Amino acid sequence: DQQVKQNSPSLSVQEGRISILNCDYTNSMFDYFLWYKKYPAEGPTFLISISSIKDKNEDGRFTVFLNKSAKHLSLHIVPSQPGDSAVYFCAASGMAGNMLTFGGGTRLMVKP
Amino acid sequence: NAGVTQTPKFRVLKTGQSMTLLCAQDMNHEYMYWYRQDPGMGLRLIHYSVGEGTTAKGEVPDGYNVSRLKKQNFLLGLESAAPSQTSVYFCASSYSWSGGGGTDTQYFGPGTRLTVL
């Protein structure tokens, strides 16, 4: 049973608009969350993270929101650019010694 | 500074054949990881290493073996390949532990696409 789920396999957005990628988790012991971005034929690269003591973390055009009661996090990209077209993975970890658990990924397509 | 490199980039095997995937990092990282990525499943941890000479099982270790004889290299072996091992394999490294309790970023290699017929 997947503990981290990204229920939308793909998302298409117009350039300049907001992209919202969602992630749900089931393990209440998770306390650190990350987003990775992956271009074709490349490995994932770290994008942004958030600790469970926060509900928002911002880095330029990227903002991650965490709703612990709903066990839900989202990544907002504003404004979206064609270069943002990639697969986005959310990941979670919790408790010392546990591994990172990744979601299945969402393919974002930003149309010019 | 090449970061994390993986060899080979592509490979086709027949059922029952063996092969070794090589991962190398030049960032002096202690921790190294092997993942497999399957459609809709995200990345799943196969094995990891917390330092030279150490290895540990991840989420999906069956059918794979690993070795970390040198700090900069992490090898993933398939002794008898099966079609279920058709996947894209990623190696990653980090300076400190990236799992629970740790917040260090993992740096990924470009991946190896393996097909087992």
Boltz contact constraints between the chains, C-beta under 6 A:
constraints:
  - contact:
      token1: [A, 32]
      token2: [B, 103]
      max_distance: 6.0
  - contact:
      token1: [A, 42]
      token2: [B, 110]
      max_distance: 6.0
  - contact:
      token1: [A, 43]
      token2: [B, 90]
      max_distance: 6.0
  - contact:
      token1: [A, 43]
      token2: [B, 108]
      max_distance: 6.0
  - contact:
      token1: [A, 43]
      token2: [B, 109]
      max_distance: 6.0
  - contact:
      token1: [A, 43]
      token2: [B, 110]
      max_distance: 6.0
  - contact:
      token1: [A, 43]
      token2: [B, 111]
      max_distance: 6.0
  - contact:
      token1: [A, 44]
      token2: [B, 108]
      max_distance: 6.0
  - contact:
      token1: [A, 46]
      token2: [B, 105]
      max_distance: 6.0
  - contact:
      token1: [A, 89]
      token2: [B, 42]
      max_distance: 6.0
  - contact:
      token1: [A, 93]
      token2: [B, 99]
      max_distance: 6.0
  - contact:
      token1: [A, 93]
      token2: [B, 100]
      max_distance: 6.0
  - contact:
      token1: [A, 94]
      token2: [B, 100]
      max_distance: 6.0
  - contact:
      token1: [A, 95]
      token2: [B, 100]
      max_distance: 6.0
  - contact:
      token1: [A, 96]
      token2: [B, 100]
      max_distance: 6.0
  - contact:
      token1: [A, 96]
      token2: [B, 101]
      max_distance: 6.0
  - contact:
      token1: [A, 97]
      token2: [B, 100]
      max_distance: 6.0
  - contact:
      token1: [A, 98]
      token2: [B, 99]
      max_distance: 6.0
  - contact:
      token1: [A, 98]
      token2: [B, 100]
      max_distance: 6.0
  - contact:
      token1: [A, 99]
      token2: [B, 45]
      max_distance: 6.0
  - contact:
      token1: [A, 99]
      token2: [B, 99]
      max_distance: 6.0
  - contact:
      token1: [A, 100]
      token2: [B, 98]
      max_distance: 6.0
  - contact:
      token1: [A, 100]
      token2: [B, 99]
      max_distance: 6.0
  - contact:
      token1: [A, 102]
      token2: [B, 42]
      max_distance: 6.0
  - contact:
      token1: [A, 102]
      token2: [B, 43]
      max_distance: 6.0
  - contact:
      token1: [A, 103]
      token2: [B, 42]
      max_distance: 6.0
  - contact:
      token1: [A, 104]
      token2: [B, 40]
      max_distance: 6.0
  - contact:
      token1: [A, 104]
      token2: [B, 41]
      max_distance: 6.0
  - contact:
      token1: [A, 104]
      token2: [B, 42]
      max_distance: 6.0
  - contact:
      token1: [A, 105]
      token2: [B, 42]
      max_distance: 6.0
